[in-house]
Amino acid sequence: MRLGSTKGYLAAMGALVGMTLSLPGQAQNYAAYRSLSTDRGRPHVDHGIGYNRLMTDHNTPLHGVSLAWDGGSNGNDPAVLPTQAQISSLSSTYGLNCIHVYAEQDNQVIGHNEGLMDQLVDEASAAHMYVIITIGCGSHNGTIQNLGWEQGFWRLYGARYANRTNVIFESKNEPQAQGPANWNSGDWYCQTVLYQTIRSVAPSTFILTCTFQAFDNAGAAEAGIQTMKSQGVDFSNAGVAFHGYQTQSSIDACIGAFQAVGSEPAVLCTEFDPGTTVSTDYNNMLETHFCGWVEFTFLTASNYDLTNFFKPSIGRMGVLWTPDYGTWPANSSTSEPIGSNISFKALSNNQFASADNWGANPLVAKQSVAGTWETFKLMYVGTNTVGLQAAVNGKYVCADNGGASPLIANRTSIGAWETFEWYRLGDGNVALRSWANGKLVCADLNYSPAGTLIANRTDFGTWEEFAVSMH
């Protein structure tokens, strides 16, 4: 609805209290599309790191690209269905686990892409991928043109894919033109209406709300979300989407503020300009927050976008995650040698990391031969996450002071500061990302003493790579 539209506001009010907002010729009950045994398990909210994260059934963040089926700015661009081979390659070759689709826009006939959507959901299932379905904007970004149309869309597609566990619903692409500080009560209320409409036909599907065009004011977002909660929105199976059209520092600050509170909804970036991968290192910023993302590329199912832009840019900027399937950018098929005694040789100086001075000093890569001080037991924490127990004193390695200080073996139990994401690289080496601050562990030759291990890097490179030997 447009702000100040009495008709639209009353329609929203009616929907929330149980009245039916019908569209001419639009049925109110739809048959569910059959499920497949290959569907991924439903995504969920995980709080293990101290704040809410949207995670897959593998307990990994979402990484994906998008398809534009909403007709584009002129409303007439054709919807292109990728082949099964293309969808499968998103998982096996490009390390992705979701495909995001702008299914239709609200000046089109509801359901005209239904057949294509059925095929896409099935193709994604066969490739072990999730599908995020949303309503596109075409040429009118930042508006809800017709709340009744949007409800009709969700009555169709919400019911149709309610039983497909590999499907996520995003209520509306960019429903307001600016950041949350510019939203009014009607904007927040429309989000509640769309949430309730979806939830009435899809009681178990994960729902993304809000989709801020600019995520630039955490306080305003938090206040609006509290209003939505008071109106019945349950964020235990829902989250907040945002786009990357704001300064990176403001988005970084907003995500950090949400996570500092701890109880705010899980967030997911569902659109950003692929150029920011290189120009501002945007993907790596999101990775430091363990925040999933969907890059605004592959819109017309073009392999050229992936091979000539996406993969080279990710590699050039040192963006690192462990895919659910495949071997890039890290290797999903090589499990951690849990329980093994291992040593780390830093590629930055070809020296083994040592719990120096019987573990009393920070870890530093300084020994040419691995002995007791250079031996660590690999402990299981969770999916792709480990702890390191120093052989010299039996203490766990900690990214001390929230990651601001060097790694040191001084803890008797494993918490967030003692937990590391374990990335098995294609060459057999590893990289580690600290849960303390989301940054990669570096054998920093600029630190004193040179080779000190500290979680202080957002990008992956030689100084963040370690060769592992087992004893």
Long-range contacts (C-beta under 8 A, 24 or more apart in sequence): 1-144, 1-146, 1-147, 1-186, 1-190, 2-143, 2-144, 2-145, 3-184, 3-186, 3-187, 8-144, 8-147, 8-186, 9-186, 9-189, 11-147, 11-148, 12-147, 12-186, 12-189, 12-190, 12-193, 13-189, 15-147, 15-151, 15-193, 15-196, 15-197, 16-189, 16-192, 16-193, 16-196, 16-231, 16-232, 21-147, 21-148, 21-151, 22-148, 23-110, 23-148, 23-149, 23-152, 26-110, 26-152, 26-155, 26-156, 28-155, 29-159, 30-155, 30-156, 30-159, 30-160, 30-201, 31-159, 31-160, 32-159, 32-160, 32-161, 32-162, 32-163, 33-118, 33-121, 33-160, 33-161, 33-163, 33-164, 34-163, 35-163, 35-164, 35-165, 36-122, 36-125, 36-126, 36-164, 38-125, 38-126, 38-128, 39-125, 39-164, 39-165, 39-166, 40-97, 40-125, 40-128, 40-129, 40-130, 40-165, 40-166, 41-165, 42-165, 42-204, 42-205, 42-206, 43-130, 43-168, 43-206, 44-206, 44-237, 45-235, 45-236, 45-237, 45-239, 45-265, 45-266, 47-262, 48-382, 49-290, 49-416, 49-419, 49-435, 50-259, 50-262, 50-416, 51-258, 51-259, 51-260, 51-261, 51-262, 51-263, 51-264, 52-235, 52-239, 52-262, 52-263, 52-264, 52-265, 52-266, 53-266, 53-290, 53-291, 54-206, 54-239, 54-266, 54-267, 54-268, 54-292, 56-97, 56-130, 56-324, 58-97, 58-324, 58-383, 59-382, 59-383, 60-97, 60-321, 60-322, 60-324, 60-383, 60-384, 61-290, 61-291, 61-292, 61-293, 61-321, 62-97, 62-98, 62-130, 62-132, 62-268, 62-292, 62-293, 62-294, 63-95, 63-96, 63-97, 63-98, 63-292, 63-293, 63-294, 63-321, 63-323, 64-90, 64-96, 64-97, 64-98, 64-99, 64-100, 64-129, 64-130, 64-132, 64-293, 64-294, 64-295, 65-90, 65-94, 65-96, 65-99, 65-100, 65-294, 65-295, 65-296, 65-297, 65-298, 65-305, 65-306, 65-310, 66-99, 66-100, 66-101, 66-102, 66-271, 66-294, 66-295, 66-296, 66-297, 66-298, 66-299, 67-99, 67-100, 67-101, 67-102, 67-120, 67-298, 67-299, 67-300, 67-301, 68-102, 68-136, 68-299, 68-300, 69-101, 69-102, 69-103, 69-104, 69-113, 69-116, 69-136, 70-102, 70-103, 70-104, 70-105, 70-108, 70-135, 70-136, 70-137, 70-138, 71-105, 71-108, 71-136, 71-138, 72-138, 73-138, 73-139, 74-138, 74-139, 75-105, 75-107, 75-108, 75-138, 75-139, 77-300, 79-113, 79-116, 80-300, 80-301, 81-116, 81-119, 81-120, 81-123, 81-301, 82-120, 82-123, 82-301, 83-123, 84-123, 84-126, 84-127, 86-301, 86-303, 87-120, 87-123, 87-124, 87-126, 87-127, 87-129, 88-126, 88-127, 89-306, 90-127, 90-129, 90-298, 90-306, 91-127, 91-128, 91-129, 91-323, 91-324, 91-325, 91-326, 92-127, 92-325, 92-326, 93-326, 93-328, 94-306, 94-310, 94-311, 94-326, 94-328, 95-321, 95-323, 95-326, 95-328, 95-329, 95-330, 96-129, 96-323, 97-128, 97-129, 97-130, 97-323, 97-324, 97-325, 98-129, 98-130, 98-131, 98-132, 98-168, 98-292, 98-294, 99-124, 99-129, 99-130, 99-131, 99-132, 100-131, 100-132, 100-134, 100-170, 100-270, 100-271, 100-294, 101-131, 101-132, 101-133, 101-134, 102-134, 102-135, 102-136, 102-137, 102-173, 103-133, 103-134, 103-135, 103-136, 103-153, 103-157, 104-135, 104-136, 104-153, 105-135, 105-136, 105-137, 105-138, 106-135, 106-144, 106-145, 106-146, 106-149, 106-150, 106-153, 107-138, 107-145, 110-149, 110-152, 110-153, 110-156, 111-156, 111-157, 114-156, 114-157, 114-160, 117-157, 117-160, 117-161, 121-161, 121-164, 121-166, 121-167, 124-166, 125-164, 125-166, 128-324, 128-325, 129-166, 130-166, 130-167, 130-168, 131-164, 131-166, 131-167, 131-168, 132-167, 132-168, 132-169, 132-170, 132-208, 132-270, 132-294, 133-157, 133-161, 133-167, 133-168, 133-169, 133-170, 134-169, 134-170, 134-171, 134-172, 134-173, 134-208, 134-211, 134-270, 135-171, 135-172, 135-173, 136-173, 137-173, 137-174, 141-173, 141-174, 141-177, 141-213, 142-174, 142-175, 142-176, 142-177, 142-178, 142-213, 143-175, 143-176, 143-177, 144-172, 144-175, 144-190, 147-190, 147-193, 147-194, 150-194, 150-197, 151-193, 151-194, 151-197, 154-194, 154-197, 154-198, 154-201, 155-197, 155-201, 158-197, 158-198, 158-200, 158-201, 158-202, 158-205, 159-201, 159-202, 161-202, 161-205, 162-201, 162-202, 162-203, 162-204, 162-205, 167-205, 168-205, 168-206, 168-207, 168-208, 169-198, 169-202, 169-205, 169-206, 169-207, 169-208, 170-207, 170-208, 170-211, 170-241, 170-270, 171-195, 171-198, 171-207, 171-208, 171-209, 171-210, 171-211, 172-211, 173-211, 173-271, 174-211, 174-212, 174-213, 174-243, 175-210, 175-211, 176-212, 176-213, 177-213, 178-213, 178-214, 179-212, 179-213, 179-214, 179-215, 179-216, 179-217, 179-220, 179-246, 180-210, 180-212, 180-215, 180-216, 180-217, 180-220, 180-221, 180-224, 181-216, 181-217, 181-220, 183-220, 183-224, 185-227, 187-224, 188-224, 188-227, 188-228, 189-231, 191-228, 191-233, 192-228, 192-231, 192-232, 192-233, 195-228, 195-233, 195-238, 196-232, 196-233, 204-237, 206-237, 206-238, 206-239, 207-237, 207-238, 207-239, 208-238, 208-239, 208-240, 208-241, 208-268, 208-270, 209-233, 209-238, 209-239, 209-240, 209-241, 210-240, 210-241, 210-242, 211-241, 211-242, 211-243, 211-270, 212-240, 212-241, 212-242, 212-243, 213-243, 213-245, 214-243, 214-245, 214-246, 214-250, 215-242, 215-243, 215-246, 215-250, 215-251, 215-254, 215-255, 215-267, 216-246, 216-247, 216-250, 216-251, 216-254, 217-254, 218-253, 218-254, 218-257, 218-258, 219-257, 221-254, 221-258, 222-257, 222-258, 222-261, 222-264, 225-264, 225-265, 235-265, 235-266, 238-265, 239-265, 239-266, 239-267, 239-268, 240-264, 240-265, 240-266, 240-267, 240-268, 241-267, 241-268, 241-269, 241-270, 242-267, 242-268, 242-269, 242-270, 243-269, 243-270, 243-271, 243-272, 244-269, 244-271, 244-272, 244-273, 244-276, 244-282, 245-272, 245-273, 248-276, 248-280, 248-281, 248-282, 248-285, 251-285, 252-285, 252-289, 255-286, 255-289, 255-291, 256-289, 259-289, 267-291, 268-292, 268-293, 268-294, 269-293, 269-294, 270-294, 271-296, 272-296, 274-305, 274-309, 274-310, 274-313, 277-310, 277-313, 277-314, 277-317, 277-319, 278-313, 278-316, 278-317, 281-317, 281-458, 281-459, 283-314, 283-317, 283-319, 284-317, 284-318, 284-319, 284-458, 284-459, 285-458, 287-319, 287-320, 287-321, 287-433, 287-438, 287-458, 288-437, 288-438, 288-439, 288-458, 289-438, 290-438, 317-459, 318-459, 318-460, 318-461, 318-464, 319-459, 319-460, 320-423, 320-431, 320-433, 320-440, 320-460, 321-423, 322-384, 322-421, 322-422, 322-423, 322-424, 327-426, 328-426, 330-423, 330-424, 330-425, 330-426, 330-431, 331-424, 331-425, 331-426, 334-424, 336-378, 336-380, 336-384, 336-386, 336-422, 336-424, 337-378, 337-468, 337-470, 338-378, 338-379, 338-380, 338-386, 339-377, 339-378, 339-379, 339-380, 340-377, 340-378, 340-470, 340-471, 341-375, 341-376, 341-377, 341-378, 341-391, 341-470, 341-471, 342-375, 342-376, 342-377, 342-378, 342-468, 342-469, 342-470, 342-471, 343-370, 343-374, 343-375, 343-376, 343-468, 343-469, 343-471, 344-374, 344-376, 344-430, 344-466, 344-467, 344-468, 345-370, 345-466, 345-467, 345-468, 345-469, 346-443, 346-451, 346-453, 346-463, 346-465, 346-466, 347-429, 347-443, 347-462, 347-463, 347-465, 347-466, 347-467, 348-442, 348-443, 348-444, 348-445, 348-451, 348-462, 348-463, 349-443, 349-445, 349-450, 349-451, 351-443, 351-451, 353-443, 353-453, 353-466, 355-390, 355-392, 355-393, 355-397, 355-408, 355-409, 358-392, 358-393, 359-390, 359-392, 359-393, 359-395, 359-408, 359-409, 359-410, 361-408, 362-400, 362-405, 362-406, 362-407, 362-408, 362-452, 362-453, 362-454, 363-397, 363-406, 363-407, 363-408, 363-409, 363-452, 363-453, 364-406, 364-449, 364-451, 364-452, 364-453, 365-443, 365-451, 365-452, 365-453, 366-449, 366-451, 370-469, 370-471, 375-471, 379-414, 381-414, 381-419, 382-419, 384-421, 384-422, 384-423, 385-419, 385-420, 385-421, 385-422, 385-435, 386-419, 386-420, 386-422, 387-414, 387-418, 387-419, 387-420, 388-418, 388-420, 398-436, 399-434, 399-435, 399-436, 399-437, 399-441, 399-454, 399-455, 402-436, 402-437, 403-434, 403-436, 403-437, 403-438, 403-439, 403-454, 403-455, 403-456, 404-437, 405-454, 406-447, 406-452, 406-453, 406-454, 407-441, 407-453, 407-454, 407-455, 425-465, 428-467, 428-468, 429-465, 429-466, 429-467, 429-468, 430-465, 430-466, 430-468, 431-460, 431-464, 431-465, 431-466, 432-466, 440-464
